[in-house]
Amino acid sequence: MKLSGLHIFKDYNQASSNQRRVLIKLAEPFIDSLQHIDTNFNETIVISDYGSAEGYNSVAFFNQTLPRFREFSQKPIMIIHNDLPENNWNTTFKTLEDSDSYVKIPNVYFSGLGRTFIQQIFPNNYVHIGISSLAFHFLPQSFSVFDHICPSSTNDLILKQQIAEVAHSHFINILTQRYKELVDLGRLLIIIPTETVGMLYPAVPIQIVNENMYAKGVINEEEKGKITIPTYGKSDEEIQRALEEVKHLYRIIENKKVDDDWKLTEENKEEFLESLKLLAIKHLETCLKRVVKRDEEEVKLIIEEYRKEIEVIVENTPFTRFPTFHLIILEKIPF
Ligand SMILES: C[S@@+](CC[C@H](N)C(=O)[O-])C[C@H]1O[C@@H](n2cnc3c(N)ncnc32)[C@H](O)[C@@H]1O
């Protein structure tokens, strides 16, 4: 199929096939965990999907996995999709009601929960399986970093160390809150990107646009420093250190690096570039709205002006690779 122009994707949902490939890596551990819960509990199985975004990938994930569980169990299932209050929940709920969504599977129910997972968001001993794909690496705060759009890639070594410490205590906090929410022997299935050297999409085009906007005086020094995508990819050692700290809470079932084996080919190139452009534009839009404190119309004009530029930059910046990922499966040790 010949694809052309950004109109082929409407939103994050549709431009997130790269994230979907990663989430699907949780499919086998998830089915295994469903079996484990089915054997050990009689009640409705409660599943929390932490950081679901607009739900497109979650729907694809549950569409693929739940029918396999239904082959051997009819137990009721309740899925709660969680993201920040600012998430586009209209799209989430429309996506969930799509004709091919998992919600049509008998005895499967769902709801949405717009609250930060930094705090406890379920009662004690409530969730049987928590899953989270590409969300627990988001940091709880922004950093003012002048030299780099990804705060964790800054050349300021002291700041870099501070960010690493924030990322560490944030992750420990997330694991501690989830521990309270999980039932005894409940499972937490996590995929996070690991440390990557240099910049990756969509940060590369945004970094260039950020520099250009500053050079032309469209944004000031303070704004340039605050345009960040606050995420942090941990090294193997950092993940090890965090798991060591929570070993009294969880039994580690799995802790391994997973590579993204996807390759760029002539056939998938056009669709891939289109999805990168959309992601880059979405990120730029979010960043500008957050840090440029001007009226909405002005921010809109800046975005319009740089939309075209970002498209050209994506076309001309050679794509190298995606990050690697870490898959972690934990089981709650009864209190
Ligand atoms: C890269 S998206 C991943 C979405 C989806 N899980 C997937 O695999 O496509 C990360 C999501 O995590 C959400 N997120 C980040 N920090 C969060 C927090 N503290 N509480 C709830 N959601 C959060 C973001 O809003 C975003 O929608």
The ligand as a Tripos MOL2 file, in Angstrom:
@<TRIPOS>MOLECULE
LIG
   27    29     1     0     0
SMALL
NO_CHARGES

@<TRIPOS>ATOM
      1 C1          5.0510    5.8940   26.0700 C.3       1 LIG1
      2 S1          3.4160    5.8960   26.7390 S.3       1 LIG1
      3 C2          3.1420    4.1490   26.7740 C.3       1 LIG1
      4 C3          1.7290    3.8070   26.5630 C.3       1 LIG1
      5 C4          1.3530    2.3550   26.4450 C.3       1 LIG1
      6 N1          1.5770    1.6270   27.6680 N.3       1 LIG1
      7 C5          2.0330    1.6810   25.2740 C.2       1 LIG1
      8 O1          2.6990    0.6840   25.4890 O.co2     1 LIG1
      9 O2          1.8660    2.1560   24.1510 O.co2     1 LIG1
     10 C6          3.6610    6.2470   28.4860 C.3       1 LIG1
     11 C7          2.4070    6.6470   29.2250 C.3       1 LIG1
     12 O3          2.7070    6.6820   30.6180 O.3       1 LIG1
     13 C8          1.9620    7.7340   31.1930 C.3       1 LIG1
     14 N2          2.5310    8.1720   32.4840 N.ar      1 LIG1
     15 C9          3.7340    8.7440   32.7140 C.ar      1 LIG1
     16 N3          3.8750    9.0360   34.0250 N.ar      1 LIG1
     17 C10         2.7190    8.6550   34.6310 C.ar      1 LIG1
     18 C11         2.2470    8.7020   35.9780 C.ar      1 LIG1
     19 N4          3.0060    9.2210   36.9590 N.pl3     1 LIG1
     20 N5          1.0210    8.2060   36.2650 N.ar      1 LIG1
     21 C12         0.2460    7.6750   35.2770 C.ar      1 LIG1
     22 N6          0.6420    7.6020   33.9720 N.ar      1 LIG1
     23 C13         1.8570    8.0850   33.6510 C.ar      1 LIG1
     24 C14         2.0590    8.8310   30.1400 C.3       1 LIG1
     25 O4          1.0280    9.7910   30.3170 O.3       1 LIG1
     26 C15         1.9250    8.0340   28.8400 C.3       1 LIG1
     27 O5          0.6070    7.9810   28.3890 O.3       1 LIG1
@<TRIPOS>BOND
     1     1     2 1
     2     2     3 1
     3     2    10 1
     4     3     4 1
     5     4     5 1
     6     5     6 1
     7     5     7 1
     8     7     8 2
     9     7     9 1
    10    10    11 1
    11    11    12 1
    12    11    26 1
    13    12    13 1
    14    13    14 1
    15    13    24 1
    16    14    15 ar
    17    14    23 ar
    18    15    16 ar
    19    16    17 ar
    20    17    18 ar
    21    17    23 ar
    22    18    19 1
    23    18    20 ar
    24    20    21 ar
    25    21    22 ar
    26    22    23 ar
    27    24    25 1
    28    24    26 1
    29    26    27 1
@<TRIPOS>SUBSTRUCTURE
     1 LIG1         1 GROUP 0 **** ****
